[in-house]
Amino acid sequence: MNNINELSFEQAYQELDEIVSKLESGELTLEESVTLFERGRKLAEHCQAILDQAELRVNQLNDSGDIQPL
């Protein structure tokens, strides 16, 4: 598994989606489920941080008048 901080939003989201599918399958051991849940939580936090940064950039552009509001 890659270092989460090195993943793009798209890569992290795809891996998170795969983890959700595995967890929903019900075919994992408890230990595997917990390990995947922990990684999924970190991936979700990483995705949220990227989205927060993007929102901040858009808001900064809006304040300068360079683009129209969404």
N, C-alpha and C positions, 0 to 999 in steps of 0.2 A: 504494500500500500504506500502511496505517495505521501510526502509531507503535505498536510492539508493546506498550509499557508502558501504553498507553491502552486496550488490548483486554481484554475480560472473559475469563474462563477459556473460556467457551463459544465466543466469537468466535475466540480463538487456537487452540483445539482444532479447530474447523471448518476454519480456514485450513491448519493443519498436516495435516489429513486430505486436503485438496485437493492440497497439495504432494506428499504421499506418492503419491497417485494419478497425478499428472503424472510424477513420477520413475519410477514403475513402468511407465508406458506405453512408455518407451523411444523416444519421439518427439522428445525435446528435444536441442538441441545440447549439447556439453560445457559451454560457458559458461553456458547457461540452467540446466543441471543443477547446476552448482556454485553459482550465484547462489541457486537455490531451496533447495539443501541448506543454505547458510549461513543463510537466513531460517528454514528449518525448525528448525535447531539453536537459534536464538534464541527461536523460538516454544515449543519444547519446554522450554527453560530457564525461560521466563516461566510456562508452565503449572505446572512443578514448584514454582516459587516461590509461586504462588498456593495450590497444594495444601499446601505446607509451612506457610504462614500459617494455612490452615484447620485443619490438624492441631494446630497450636499453640493456636489458640483453643479447639478441642474439649478438648484436654488441660487447659487452664486452667480450663475449666468443670467438668471432671471433678474436679480438685483441690479446687474450692470446694464440691463436692457438689451442684451445681445440676442435673446431668443424670446419667443412668445411662451406664455405659461402653458403647461400641459392641460 
